[in-house]
């Protein structure tokens, strides 16, 4: 039987990097086995804490708002229709410098784990 996850039925939480997330697919809550998918939101004027993941490769796909992203030593604007691949071990950070929430889908493989996340700055 098809059992889609409804975004509006998923509790919003604060992740260790400071963004607000809704975990849409994860092995502990869905049929996903080797990856996870979350919607993350950074409010206007907000930012995430710089962090990295030891094992997980991440993909950020921006769907609303505008902001800046640091990926390793590179930094630049990000917005709807853009996707960034984050290799394991690469420091990254987001800033929302727009008037609307910066919203992105974040896919992690292996699935997201707080234990795989290393925060590199104070919150």
C-alpha positions as CSV (number, residue, x, y, z in Angstrom):
1,X,0.0,0.0,0.0
2,X,1.3,3.5,-0.9
3,X,1.9,5.5,2.3
4,X,3.1,9.0,1.3
5,X,4.5,11.3,4.0
6,X,2.4,14.5,4.3
7,X,4.7,17.5,5.1
8,X,2.0,19.2,7.2
9,X,1.9,16.1,9.4
10,X,5.6,16.0,10.2
11,X,6.7,17.8,13.4
12,X,9.1,20.7,12.9
13,X,12.3,20.5,15.0
14,X,15.5,22.5,15.4
15,X,18.6,20.7,14.1
16,X,22.1,20.9,15.6
17,X,23.0,23.5,13.0
18,X,20.2,25.8,14.1
19,X,17.9,25.4,11.1
20,X,14.2,24.4,11.5
21,X,13.7,21.0,9.8
22,X,10.9,18.5,8.9
23,X,12.3,15.0,8.4
24,X,10.2,13.8,5.5
25,X,12.0,10.4,5.0
26,X,14.4,8.6,7.3
27,X,14.9,4.9,8.1
28,X,13.6,5.4,11.6
29,X,10.2,6.8,10.3
30,X,9.7,5.6,6.8
31,X,10.6,3.0,4.2
32,X,13.9,4.8,3.4
33,X,16.9,2.5,3.9
34,X,20.1,4.3,2.8
35,X,19.2,8.0,2.7
36,X,17.2,10.7,4.4
37,X,15.3,13.7,3.1
38,X,14.4,16.8,5.2
39,X,13.0,20.2,4.5
40,X,15.0,22.9,6.2
41,X,14.1,26.5,6.8
42,X,16.3,29.4,7.7
43,X,14.3,32.5,8.7
44,X,15.0,36.0,7.3
45,X,18.2,37.4,8.9
46,X,19.0,33.9,10.3
47,X,22.0,31.6,9.7
48,X,23.1,28.1,10.4
49,X,26.1,27.2,12.5
50,X,29.0,26.1,10.3
51,X,29.3,22.3,10.5
52,X,30.4,19.2,8.6
53,X,29.3,15.6,8.3
54,X,32.1,13.0,8.7
55,X,30.4,10.3,6.6
56,X,27.3,11.7,4.9
57,X,27.2,13.3,1.5
58,X,24.4,16.0,1.4
59,X,22.5,17.6,-1.4
60,X,20.8,20.9,-0.9
61,X,18.1,21.8,-3.3
62,X,16.8,25.4,-2.7
63,X,13.1,25.9,-3.3
64,X,12.2,29.3,-1.8
65,X,13.9,32.5,-0.5
66,X,17.4,33.7,-1.1
67,X,20.7,33.6,0.8
68,X,24.4,32.8,0.8
69,X,26.2,29.6,1.3
70,X,29.8,28.8,2.3
71,X,31.1,25.4,1.1
72,X,34.7,24.9,2.2
73,X,36.5,28.0,1.1
74,X,33.9,29.0,-1.6
75,X,31.0,31.3,-0.9
76,X,28.2,32.7,-3.0
77,X,24.5,33.3,-3.4
78,X,21.9,30.6,-3.5
79,X,18.2,30.5,-4.3
80,X,15.3,28.6,-5.9
81,X,16.1,26.2,-8.6
82,X,19.7,25.8,-7.5
83,X,21.3,22.6,-6.0
84,X,24.6,22.2,-4.2
85,X,26.4,18.9,-3.5
86,X,28.3,18.8,-0.2
87,X,31.0,16.1,0.0
88,X,31.6,14.3,3.3
89,X,33.9,16.3,5.6
90,X,33.3,19.6,3.9
91,X,32.4,22.6,6.2
92,X,29.3,24.4,5.2
93,X,27.0,27.2,6.4
94,X,23.9,29.1,5.2
95,X,22.8,32.7,5.7
96,X,19.4,34.1,4.8
97,X,19.9,37.6,3.6
98,X,16.4,37.9,2.1
99,X,13.0,39.0,3.3
100,X,11.4,35.6,3.0
101,X,12.3,32.2,4.6
102,X,15.2,30.3,2.9
103,X,13.7,26.9,2.2
104,X,15.6,23.9,0.9
105,X,15.3,20.1,0.6
106,X,18.3,18.3,2.1
107,X,19.1,14.7,1.1
108,X,21.7,12.8,3.1
109,X,23.4,9.5,2.3
110,X,23.9,7.6,4.6
111,X,20.9,9.0,6.4
112,X,21.3,12.1,8.6
113,X,22.6,11.4,12.2
114,X,23.4,14.0,14.9
115,X,26.4,11.8,15.7
116,X,27.8,12.3,12.2
117,X,27.5,16.1,12.6
118,X,30.5,18.2,13.8
119,X,29.5,21.8,14.7
120,X,32.5,24.1,14.0
121,X,31.2,27.3,15.7
122,X,29.2,28.3,18.8
123,X,25.5,29.0,18.5
